[in-house]
Amino acid sequence: MDSIISNEIFQTIKSENVQEYLNDILILMNEVDNHNFKMKKHKDIWEVEINGEFFYEWLYSKTPAELVDLKTEFYRRMERVSDIDLDEYKAFESFLNESNPKYKDYDNQFLFIKKDNIKEIHVLSSLKRFYSLRRWYLEKCGNQKNFYNDLPLLFPNIYFHENVKSTLRTLNNDFNLILPEIVEHLSALELFHHLKLAKDGDSNIEKCQKFEKFSQISCSPESKRATAEKLSFKDDRGEKINCECHTKFKKIARDKTKQDRIYFSFGQKGYQEEAIIVYHIGKHI
């Protein structure tokens, strides 16, 4: 995937809360790097003019003082972005405008294009949209190894125990068929944790009930203590962490002989920044 930086980014920057907006763009660009996307721009981007001021002049200016560091960092980051020729840039821009008129007035500083298909264009302006797109592609990942490697990047509020890598191979159902529902469950857990919908004093039963009400995904603790013990591990401090809570798939894996689960903990104080801990994605224990 390539990310094309729109020449209209200067117009977008000028119309927003500049300090917050520049900071968000830099965070987004770092995420693009982390996911190994190539960023490109057309050299005309520096000479875009708004009210008699060119983009490069604005970046070089020392006013207002509170923006100098952000503008300098942004300029240096943009300098490392490779150039795209005008014909290629206009081809992307033309297709976007002609086939997606709703984007004409959009704050489209990034256009994400799938390399082998120019018709698959996604306009993004925030980390939330970026993660949504990456998860959309993750649902189509047919390789368990690549899927496992991408998980920490796409779900920052979830810690994936190394056990997940091996348990994925125990799935009773076809990986490609159940994959979209796995991503749906993980996305719901990520958002649930981000919104802080569970309280520290809640029991596992109460947390599962709150998550189920929030997500409409079946969730409960393990009923058998012996099984719950199998879903425990000791962290690097020697403390036991139980991952008996589990989500149940309703679209795939409804066959009682082929049931799969995601086993997890809602988090542990002092461990992995209290993120949700996913311990097992695979067969029903």
N, C-alpha and C positions, 0 to 999 in steps of 0.2 A: 504494500500500500504506500502511496505517496501522499504527502500533504502539501497542497499548493496554498501559499499565503496570498490572499487577495490584495490587489493594489488599492482596494478601498479601505484597507485597515486604518489608514490615517484619518479618514472621515469618521470611522467608527470610534476611534480613540478620542477625537475631538468632541464627540457628542455624548461621551460617557463621563462617569466619575473617574478622571484620568488615573489617579494614584491607584485606586482599587483595580481598575481595569488593566493597567500595565502589569501589576503584580499577578493578576489572574492569568494573563497571557503567558508570562514567564513560567508559571507553574505548569500550564498546559503544554508549553513547548518542551519542558523537561520530561513530562509524561510521554510525549511523542517520541523523544529520544529513548526513553526507557523501554518503549515497545518496539524499538528498531524500525520506526517509520522514517522514510527519507523526506526531508523538508526542502521545498523549492520555492523560488520567487522569480519574478521578472524584474530586471534592473530598473524599469520605469517606475517602480514603487517609490524610489527615493525622490522623484520629481513630481509626485502628486501634489497639487496646490489647493489650498483652502484659504479663502480670504487673503490672497497675496502672500501666503506663507507656504514654503515648500516643506515636505516631510523631513528632508535631511537638515534643513535649517532649524526646524523645531527640535529635532533630536540633539543638535549641537548647542542649542541655546542654554544658558545657565539660569534661566528663569522658568517657572518659580523654583526657588532653591530646594524645596522639599521633593522635587521630581528629578533632580540632577542624577542621583545614583541609579534610580530606576531606568531613566532614559539611556544612561551610559551602558547599563547591563543589557538593556533591550537591543541597543545598537550593536554591541559586540556579538550578541546572540544572532542577530539578523545577518551580520557579516559572515558568519559560518554557514549560512544557508546557501546551497548551490543555486545557480541561475538556470532558468528555463527559457527557451527561445520564445519569441513573440508569437509565432504561429501556433505552437503547442499551448501556450497560455490562453490565447484567444479561442482555441478550439474547446478548451475546458469551459471558459467563460461563456461562450456562445451556447454550448449545450445546456449549461445551467440555466441561462436566461430564457432560452426558447422552450425547453422542456419542463422547467420548474419555475414558472412565473411568480409563484409565491415567495421565491427567494430573492427577488429583485431588490426589495427594500430591507433585506435581512442583514444582520451584523455578521457577515460571512468572512471573517478574517482567515478561516481555514476551510479549504475544500478537500475532503478526503476522497480519493479516487482509487478504486481497485485497479491494480496494474493491468489486468488482462481484459478489462471491460470498462470503457469510458462511460457507459450508460449508468454505471453504479456509482453515483456521486452522493456524498453526505455532507451537509453543511453543519459545522459545529461551532459553538461559541463558548463552551463551558466544559469543565471536567465531568459534570454529570452526563452531558450528551456524549462526551468522549467515551466514558465507561459504558454507556448504553450501547454505543456502536460496537465496542470491542466485545461486549457480552453477546451481541447479536452474531458476530463472527465466531465467537467461541462455541455457540450452539451448533455451528456447522463444522466444527473441528472433528475429524474422524480419527485422530491419533491421540491415544490416551497419554502418551508421554508429553506431547506438546500441550495438551490440555492441563496436565498436572503442573507443568512449568509455568504456564500463564496465570494460574490461580492467584498467587500472591500479588501480582500486579493489578489484577482486576477487582480484588476484594480486600481493600486495605484494612477493613475492620474485622477480618477473619484470619486466624492463624491456622495454617494447614499442617497438621502433624505429618511427619515422614511416613507414617503408617498408611496414609491415604494412597500413596503411590502403588503399594502392593494390593490394597483392598479393592482398588478399581478393577483389578484383574479378576475379582471374584463375582462381579455383577452377574446375576442370573439372566438379565435381559440384554438384548443387543445394545451395545454402547451408543451407537448412532441414533437409535430410536429413543432411548431414555435421556440422552444428553440435554435436549432443550428443557426437560423438567428438572434435571439436576441444576442447571443454570438458574432456572426460576426459583428453586428453593434457596440456593446460595444468595441470590440477589435479595430475596426477602429477608434472610438472616442478616445480611449486610446492612440493609436499611433499618431493620428493627433495632440493631445495636447502635447505629448512627443516631437514631431518634431517641435513644435512651428510654425505651418504653418499659423496661423491667427495672424493678427496684432491688437494691442490695439485699433487703430483708425478705424478698420473695423466695418461696420454696421452688424447687424444680417444677412441681406440678403447676404452681401459679404462673411461673414464667412460660411454660409450655401453653397454658391456656391463653395467656395474653398474646403470645406469638400466633397461635391458631386463630384467634379472633382478628388479629391484625392482618394476617396473610391469607386466611382461608385455606391454609395447608395443614393437614392433619399432623399433630405433634404431641408427643407424650414421653414421660420417663419410662425406663424399662421396669417391667412389673416383677421380674425375677432377680433377686439379689445376686445369685450366682452368675447370671448373664451380665449384670451391671459390673461385676468385678472384672470380667473379661474386657470390659470397655474402659478400663482404668490404666493409667500409666504414672510413673514418677517423673516429676520435672527435674531440672538441673539442681534444684535445691533439696531434692529428696522428698518433696511433698507429693502426695497422691492426688491426681486429678481424675475425676470421674466424668466420662463422656457418654452417659447413658441416655440422655435426651435424644430423640430421633424424629425425623420427618418421614412420612409415608407417601409414596407416590400413588396418585389417583388416576393418571392417564395411562401410564405404563406400569407394569408390575402388579397388576390387580390379581393375577393368578396366584392363588395361595401357595403353589409349589414353586413360584418364581419371584418371590418377594425380595425387594431391595430396600435399603435404608441409607439415610445420612445420619450418622451418630455424632453427637457434638456436646460441648459444654457451653453454657452461656458466658463463661469467662471466669478467671481466677485472679484474685488480687495479687499483685506483685509478679505476675507471669504474663509475658508477651503483651504488655500494656493493657491487660484485662480484655483483650480481644476475644471474640467467640473462637472456640477451639474445635475445629472439625477433625475428628480422629479416624473416621471410617466412612467411605463411600463405596458400598458394595452389597454383598448378600446380607439377608436378614440373619442376625446372630441368634 
